[in-house]
Amino acid sequence: MPAAKRFYIETLGCPKNQVDSEKLVGTLLADGMTATDDAATADLVVVNTCAFIDEARRESIDTILALEEQRKKGAKLVVTGCMAERYGHELAEALPEVDQVAGFGVPVNLTAKPGRKAIPVSSEPLPSLDLLNLPRPKATAPWAYVKIAEGCDRNCGFCAIPSFRGPQRSRDMAAILAEVEQLEAKEIVLVAQDLASYGKDRPGELGAGAIVPLVRAVAAATPWTRLLYLYPSDLTDELIDAICDTGVPYFDLSLQHVSKPLLRRMRRWGDGPRFLQRIEDIRRRQPAAAFRSNFIVGYPGETEEDHDRLLEFVEDAQLDWCGFFAYSAEDGTYAATLDQQVPESLMHERLAELRELQDGITAARRDDLIGTTIEVLVDAPGQARSTREAPEIDGVVEVPHALAVGEFHAVRVVDALGPDLVADSL
C-alpha cells in the first residue's frame, strides 16, 4: 500500500487566515493526506497569504519564493488566501514557480498556469469551496479561533477587504456551536471581519443583535470566550453585559483614530470623546476590564492637530494594549484617491511618538498587577495567559514549568517585564 501523501501549510496574516488554514487541514486529512512540519518532505505545499497592506504582501511573496526553493521534486505549490483572492491573475502571471493560485471564494477562483492542469488543494475537484463551514480538527492548543462570519458590508476608506472577501455572510449558530464542541478548547476566540454585525445579513433567521445570544451560548459551552475586532458603534449595552458575563472582560475595539474630521474622511463612525465615554462606562461596570485597540497613523489629511488629539486620547484612555500602523494606500479604496498625503518621514515620527507613549502605559498597567492573584490558562510549559491577554497578540504570563499545560491555575504575580508578567504558584 503506497504511503499517504504529505502536505505542508504556511499561514500568514490574521487569526481569520489561521482558521481558514485549519479548515484546509481538516479537508486534507479527510482526503487521506498526512501533515508534515517540513516543507521539503511535502507532496503539497500551500501558502495561505495575507494582502492587507503592502508589507504583508511582500512577506507573502518572499514566503512563496522561499518555499518554492525548499520543496522537493514533483511537489505541488499552491497559493491561496487573500492575495490569491485579490490578485489571482497577477500572481499567476508573476509567479511561474506556482502550480496553482486558488482563492477562498464561493465559488472558488481556480487560476491555473497556461498549459498546466489546475492542481486542487484536495484530491477532489473544488468547484465550490466554502471554508467557512468546513470541519476542522481538534484544537492543538488550549485555545482556538472560531470564525463566525466572512466578508464585510462596511465601506471604510482605507480597507480593500470587502472587494475580495465579499459582503458579510454569517454562519448558522448551530454550526458555530458544533465547531466549538469539536475543538474541545479551554478558550474560544470569536473572530470575523465585523464581529458585532453577526446576523445582520440574515434578518429573517438571526438578525441584528444576534451576537449577544451567540456569545452567551459559546460561553455556556467553554470556560473562556473572547471576542476580537469590535466596531465601536455596535458595542451595545447588551453586548457589553454579555462579554462581562463570560468572565473574560476583554474589549478589542476597532477605533482607527479619534479625530472626528479624520474619521469621517476614513468613512468611520465616532470620535475621541464618545470612545472615552464608552470605555469609562465599561470600567464602571467591570473595573478589571482589559482594552485593546488599533490606530492608523498618517491617513491622508491627518494634521498635527489630529495627531495631538490621538496622543491625548492614548494618554487619557490608558488602554492595556495598542497597535499603531502606518497608513498604506490600497488599490481600489476611497483613500487611495485622496489628496493631502502625509510624508512617510512624518508618518514614522508620529508612529514612534505614539508607540513610546503606549509602551509606558502598558508597562505601568502591568506593574499595577504585581502582588495580585490571577487565574491563568497555561498554553505551553512555562507560558500562560490571564483574561487580560489575547493569544498571539498581547503579552504573556511566565509561570513555573511544573504547571500543567491546558489547565487553569491560580498564580501570584511577582514581577513585570515590559508587556509580560512573571508569576509563582500559590
C-alpha angles and dihedrals in degrees: 000000000000118000117260116264114254128224135197124197124195113196123201131180133017134001090264089064090051090056090050090053092050089052088054090049090054091050095048093047089051088052090059099259123131128223124242132190091211114078090196091066098045126109090202123036117191125189114198101202137204124218103173097116136001094263090055091049091052090050090050093052092046090050093049092051093046093051091046088060092048100047119103124244111285095017117133121234116208126184118203139152130068098334090052090049094047104033104021099139094039091051092048090053097042099044111050087167090072119087095203142005108207124180126209095231128121106273094027116242105231112191112186124188115257108271093012131104114244111253110215119211091242134034091262127069113263109214090153121018114183102183091178092075103029116117120252134199126265113284114271092202128052088255135046139190117236119196110214099181142010129220131012137252096201125102105214110175096233101042128091097178097104089055093064105017092047131213122331117288114186119205125232110269091229091056091050093050091047089054091048090053092046093052093056091203125159090221127035118198112199114212139176138142088261106014101177091052091066109142098014091110091056105050095162095053109022111000134180113327094029089127089075098060089040092055091048092049093049091046089054090055102045136035097238128029121184131183125211128197110018118183104225098228090060095051096110127180089252092054093046090052091048092051093048091048091057089069089239104094094184118143119194103187121190098217103148094185141352104220107105096212091049093046090054088050086053088050089241135135128241142023139232098276092050092048093049091049091053092048090050090049091054093047090052089055095040116016090187094059117131123213135204130178142165129223133196115224122202100020109169109282096020105150131197087257090055090049092049090051090054092049090050091049093050089052093047098042096051092201118190094227134017135177121201120196133186113242113259120199109231124200114251096017126122091238092059088067096051127106127219095068112190114237112251093234091055091046091056092047089055092046092052092050093050095045093050090051094048094045088060092048093048092048091049092050090051091049088055089065095059109117095021127116115235137177115240138187111221110227098177137353107302094000127096143152136218125209088277094067125066114208119268097359108058135049124286138227115242109217136173112288090232092072110105116254115240094025135103119245136179111233138173119236111232103168145005125220106191105289094355132080130213117214139179130211116263 
